[in-house]
Amino acid sequence: MRQIVLDTETTGLEPAEGHRIIEIGCYELQNRRPSGRTFHHYLNPDREVDAGAVEVHGITNQFLADKARFHELAQGFVDFIRDAELIIHNAPFDVGFINHELSMLGEAWGRVEDYARITDTLAMARDMHPGQRNSLDALCRRYDVDNAQRELHGALLDAQILADVYLAMTGGQTALSLGADQADGGGPVTRGIRRLPADRPRLRVVRADESERKRHADWVARLDENAGGPCLWHRLTEVESE
């Protein structure tokens, strides 16, 4: 299973108003583990970055002046995301900007949806935590993901943080707090996601021997006798064998 966690930074909020992508960051997961592969570039948008956008991500016009244009990196980008599942927080925003960039290259480039499947973690979070704040920072607090380095938005850093949040959101609960409501809206909190090393030894499977199976059968027979009929265990065994 190949997943690409993706984020972008832009000159402003609306591609329809001529705003462009200035940073794109992709962070690859293979079978839910970081592969070490990334796709990360800053882009010269050939226009000014809005002052309000600079306050969010800190990327200035001067910094972008010598960077490549999107058309120079487009083939590498679509090759990187091809046939993967894209994990994006507020996917309509990022996908809208990327599709705008692709449209400027010509119809033959198609759309993001032609290359990869898309999962929106903001929509997931709203389903899982209705009525609560579901920004990336709020999810970091809820799932105990360290985002101390996130003083400003940055595409690759945000993609790496989102990867941890996504794995926590979809990996099951490891601990459940039933205490007071949290500052971001309250409710149970999942904490303590611990990554297992990729080179961990395979777990040994210990199966019951013949004497243990016989003792179990005797125990189930006593349950039947005490219950006055077949106990639920028989039905569970039948389902497993179907």
Buried (B, 14 or more C-beta within 10 A) or exposed (E): EBBBBBBBBBBBEEBEEEBBBBBBBBBBBBEEBBBEEBBBBBBBBEBEBBEEBBEEBEBEBEBBEEBEEBBEBBEEBBEBBEEBBBBBBBBEBBBBBBBBBBEEEEEEBBEBEEBBEBBBBBBBBEEBBEEBBBEBBBBBBBBBBEBEEBEBBBBBBBBBBBBBBBBBBEEEEEEEEEEEEBEBBEBBBBBEBEEEEEEEEEEEEEEEEEEEEEEEEEEBEEBEEEEEEEBEEEEEEEEEEE
